[in-house]
Amino acid sequence: MRYVVGKLPSKTESISGLRLHLLVPCIVAVLGIHGINRQVILLYGSLPSAVINYVLTAKYTRNSELTVSIIVLSTLLSLATVPLVFWLIR
């Protein structure tokens, strides 16, 4: 089992992931969620991809190298996005 970062996500895959992160504040606004619930949902939406995704792709012989790349990139990006979201939701 290799833990090497394989191919990087394509532009389409990256934009798709970014769209999901931008969708969370829109959904919160449309549903009119306020207070601590809003803060928790926005913070949770900024968290990186979970490692369980790699386990599932490896088990079902899908593109596990791409999954590892997405996990690594989202974790690195979360170093900036999580503090930014904390600052925005206070």
Residue frames relative to the residue before (quaternion, step in Angstrom):
aa qw qx qy qz dx dy dz
M 1.0000 0.0000 0.0000 0.0000 0.00 0.00 0.00
R 0.2019 -0.7983 0.5597 0.0937 3.59 -0.70 1.10
Y 0.1745 -0.7619 0.6152 0.1031 3.53 -1.14 0.73
V 0.3412 0.7317 -0.5014 0.3110 3.52 0.94 0.96
V 0.4639 -0.6535 0.5105 0.3116 3.54 -0.97 0.80
G 0.2721 -0.7918 0.5342 0.1170 3.53 -0.60 1.19
K 0.8119 -0.1856 0.1496 0.5329 3.53 -0.97 -0.84
L 0.4950 -0.6559 0.4880 0.2944 3.51 -1.13 0.69
P 0.5947 -0.5630 0.4167 0.3946 3.58 -1.15 0.50
S 0.4904 -0.6514 0.4884 0.3109 3.56 -1.06 0.72
K 0.6922 -0.4508 0.3401 0.4493 3.57 -1.29 0.14
T 0.6443 0.5287 -0.3250 0.4468 3.57 0.97 -0.83
E 0.6744 0.4862 -0.2965 0.4700 3.59 0.91 -0.89
S 0.6518 0.5106 -0.3154 0.4636 3.59 1.01 -0.77
I 0.6604 0.4956 -0.3030 0.4759 3.57 0.94 -0.89
S 0.6211 0.5444 -0.3393 0.4502 3.58 1.02 -0.76
G 0.6726 0.4839 -0.2921 0.4777 3.58 0.95 -0.85
L 0.6418 0.5167 -0.3168 0.4698 3.57 1.02 -0.78
R 0.6139 0.5574 -0.3420 0.4421 3.57 1.03 -0.78
L 0.6427 0.5236 -0.3251 0.4551 3.57 0.98 -0.80
H 0.6645 0.4938 -0.3095 0.4678 3.59 0.98 -0.80
L 0.6765 0.4701 -0.2955 0.4838 3.58 1.08 -0.63
L 0.6018 0.5812 -0.3487 0.4224 3.55 1.20 -0.45
V 0.5787 0.6208 -0.3738 0.3741 3.60 1.05 -0.70
P 0.6938 0.4437 -0.3147 0.4720 3.68 0.74 -0.85
C 0.6191 0.5428 -0.3455 0.4501 3.60 1.06 -0.66
I 0.6580 0.5013 -0.3071 0.4704 3.58 0.93 -0.87
V 0.6400 0.5219 -0.3212 0.4635 3.57 0.98 -0.86
A 0.6697 0.4950 -0.2999 0.4653 3.60 0.96 -0.84
V 0.6658 0.5076 -0.3059 0.4532 3.59 0.92 -0.91
L 0.7179 0.4356 -0.2516 0.4813 3.58 0.95 -0.85
G 0.4054 -0.7496 0.4480 0.2701 3.58 1.26 -0.16
I 0.2952 0.7623 -0.5176 0.2529 3.56 1.05 0.75
H 0.0522 -0.8145 0.5774 -0.0231 3.59 -0.84 1.03
G 0.7679 0.4167 -0.2700 0.4047 3.50 -1.38 0.06
I 0.8341 -0.1973 0.1610 0.4894 3.52 -1.20 -0.67
N 0.6029 0.5606 -0.3615 0.4377 3.60 1.08 -0.65
R 0.6394 0.5192 -0.3161 0.4709 3.58 1.00 -0.84
Q 0.6686 0.5111 -0.3008 0.4487 3.57 0.90 -0.93
V 0.6607 0.5031 -0.3064 0.4653 3.58 0.94 -0.87
I 0.6655 0.5010 -0.3096 0.4585 3.61 0.90 -0.89
L 0.6700 0.4902 -0.3042 0.4672 3.60 0.92 -0.85
L 0.6549 0.4966 -0.3164 0.4738 3.59 0.97 -0.79
Y 0.6549 0.5114 -0.3108 0.4615 3.58 0.93 -0.87
G 0.6475 0.5300 -0.3102 0.4512 3.59 1.07 -0.70
S 0.6924 0.4687 -0.2842 0.4692 3.60 1.19 -0.41
L 0.5034 0.6746 -0.4178 0.3420 3.60 1.24 -0.09
P 0.5581 -0.6256 0.4250 0.3414 3.61 -1.13 0.55
S 0.6731 -0.4792 0.3781 0.4174 3.55 -1.33 0.23
A 0.4594 -0.6969 0.4857 0.2597 3.55 -1.08 0.74
V 0.5710 -0.6110 0.4388 0.3287 3.55 -1.16 0.66
I 0.5294 0.6332 -0.4133 0.3848 3.61 1.16 -0.45
N 0.5585 0.5995 -0.3893 0.4209 3.59 1.16 -0.50
Y 0.6441 0.5046 -0.3272 0.4728 3.59 1.01 -0.76
V 0.6365 0.5389 -0.3328 0.4401 3.57 0.91 -0.89
L 0.6852 0.4820 -0.2880 0.4639 3.58 0.91 -0.88
T 0.6739 0.4775 -0.3169 0.4663 3.61 0.91 -0.80
A 0.6365 0.5061 -0.3369 0.4744 3.61 1.04 -0.65
K 0.6540 0.5260 -0.3156 0.4427 3.57 0.96 -0.84
Y 0.7761 0.3241 -0.1650 0.5152 3.57 0.92 -0.91
T 0.4456 -0.7465 0.4029 0.2861 3.56 1.30 0.53
R 0.3125 0.7054 -0.5566 0.3082 3.52 0.72 1.14
N 0.7366 -0.4135 0.2976 0.4448 3.57 -1.27 -0.24
S 0.0885 -0.8488 0.5206 0.0266 3.57 0.32 1.26
E 0.5940 0.5650 -0.3785 0.4297 3.63 1.08 -0.54
L 0.6425 0.5018 -0.3177 0.4842 3.57 1.00 -0.79
T 0.6352 0.5353 -0.3272 0.4504 3.58 1.00 -0.82
V 0.6393 0.5100 -0.3244 0.4753 3.60 0.97 -0.81
S 0.6427 0.5230 -0.3250 0.4558 3.59 0.96 -0.82
I 0.6613 0.5023 -0.3055 0.4658 3.57 0.94 -0.87
I 0.6442 0.5166 -0.3238 0.4618 3.60 0.96 -0.82
V 0.6691 0.4949 -0.3038 0.4638 3.59 0.88 -0.92
L 0.6870 0.4815 -0.2910 0.4598 3.59 0.85 -0.95
S 0.6764 0.4835 -0.3114 0.4602 3.59 0.89 -0.83
T 0.6205 0.5257 -0.3421 0.4707 3.59 1.10 -0.63
L 0.6595 0.4931 -0.3104 0.4749 3.59 0.95 -0.82
L 0.6660 0.4953 -0.3027 0.4685 3.59 0.96 -0.83
S 0.6210 0.5597 -0.3486 0.4238 3.58 1.07 -0.65
L 0.5224 0.6193 -0.4180 0.4110 3.60 1.21 -0.31
A 0.7170 0.3806 -0.2361 0.5341 3.58 1.19 -0.53
T 0.7113 0.4965 -0.2844 0.4083 3.58 0.85 -0.91
V 0.6445 0.5314 -0.3439 0.4288 3.62 0.92 -0.77
P 0.6734 0.4526 -0.3251 0.4858 3.68 0.81 -0.77
L 0.6205 0.5410 -0.3411 0.4538 3.59 1.05 -0.72
V 0.6641 0.4847 -0.3037 0.4815 3.58 0.93 -0.85
F 0.6048 0.5392 -0.3562 0.4654 3.62 0.99 -0.74
W 0.6729 0.4967 -0.2936 0.4629 3.57 0.92 -0.92
L 0.6936 0.4953 -0.2753 0.4446 3.60 0.96 -0.87
I 0.7477 0.4296 -0.2348 0.4486 3.62 0.97 -0.74
R 0.5284 0.6508 -0.4271 0.3388 3.60 1.15 -0.13
